[in-house]
Amino acid sequence: MALDFRVHRVAIATREERVPLSRRPEWCHVTPVRQDDGPNPVVPIAYREEFAETMDYFRAVFLANERSHAPCKSPPKPFSSTSATAP
């Protein structure tokens, strides 16, 4: 199976143009939740920065039990997962 390098170039160009969630105004009210592997992870995984950031924001939204488009919009009060409990 031949590898199509045109697709690879498009993927690289898209990645370079990506604006991190932390710099997007619609996500400014969400406090990301970092992955906690404990003090001695058995096998630390070197995630790409953009993946780790996306998952940090996903965790915040999930732990806040948010199931709407609200995290993508600026609410009147701050949105924080620290006061939320896991389902």
C-alpha positions as CSV (number, residue, x, y, z in Angstrom):
1,M,0.0,0.0,0.0
2,A,1.5,3.3,-1.1
3,L,1.7,6.3,1.3
4,D,0.0,9.4,0.0
5,F,2.4,12.2,1.1
6,R,-0.1,14.9,0.0
7,V,-2.4,13.9,2.9
8,H,0.5,14.1,5.3
9,R,1.5,17.6,4.2
10,V,-2.1,18.8,4.7
11,A,-2.2,17.2,8.2
12,I,1.1,19.0,9.1
13,A,-0.2,22.3,7.8
14,T,-3.5,21.9,9.7
15,R,-1.5,21.2,12.9
16,E,0.6,24.3,12.5
17,E,-2.5,26.5,12.1
18,R,-4.3,25.0,15.2
19,V,-5.0,27.6,17.9
20,P,-4.6,25.9,21.3
21,L,-7.7,25.7,23.4
22,S,-6.0,27.8,26.2
23,R,-5.7,30.7,23.7
24,R,-9.3,30.5,22.5
25,P,-11.7,33.0,24.1
26,E,-14.6,30.6,24.0
27,W,-12.7,28.2,26.4
28,C,-11.3,30.9,28.8
29,H,-13.8,30.0,31.5
30,V,-12.8,26.3,31.6
31,T,-10.1,25.2,34.0
32,P,-8.2,22.3,32.4
33,V,-7.7,19.2,34.6
34,R,-4.3,17.6,34.1
35,Q,-3.9,13.8,34.0
36,D,-2.9,12.4,37.4
37,D,-0.8,9.3,37.0
38,G,0.2,9.3,40.7
39,P,3.7,9.9,42.1
40,N,5.2,6.8,40.4
41,P,3.6,6.0,37.0
42,V,4.5,2.6,35.8
43,V,4.9,3.6,32.2
44,P,4.8,7.4,31.6
45,I,3.5,8.2,28.2
46,A,4.9,11.2,26.2
47,Y,1.7,12.6,24.7
48,R,1.9,15.3,22.1
49,E,1.2,18.7,23.7
50,E,-1.9,19.3,21.6
51,F,-3.4,15.9,22.6
52,A,-2.6,16.4,26.3
53,E,-4.2,19.9,26.3
54,T,-7.3,18.6,24.5
55,M,-7.7,15.8,27.0
56,D,-7.2,18.2,29.9
57,Y,-10.1,20.3,28.7
58,F,-12.2,17.2,28.0
59,R,-11.6,16.0,31.6
60,A,-12.7,19.4,32.9
61,V,-16.0,19.3,30.9
62,F,-16.6,15.6,31.8
63,L,-16.0,16.1,35.5
64,A,-18.3,19.1,35.6
65,N,-21.0,16.7,34.1
66,E,-21.4,19.2,31.2
67,R,-23.3,17.7,28.3
68,S,-24.2,20.8,26.3
69,H,-22.4,23.3,24.1
70,A,-22.0,25.6,27.1
71,P,-18.2,25.0,27.4
72,C,-17.8,26.5,24.0
73,K,-19.5,29.7,24.9
74,S,-18.6,32.3,27.5
75,P,-21.0,31.9,30.4
76,P,-21.8,34.7,32.9
77,K,-19.9,33.0,35.7
78,P,-16.6,31.1,35.7
79,F,-16.8,27.4,34.8
80,S,-14.6,25.2,37.0
81,S,-14.4,21.4,37.4
82,T,-12.9,21.7,40.9
83,S,-16.3,22.0,42.5
84,A,-17.8,19.2,40.4
85,T,-17.9,15.5,41.3
86,A,-17.4,12.7,38.9
87,P,-20.6,10.9,37.8
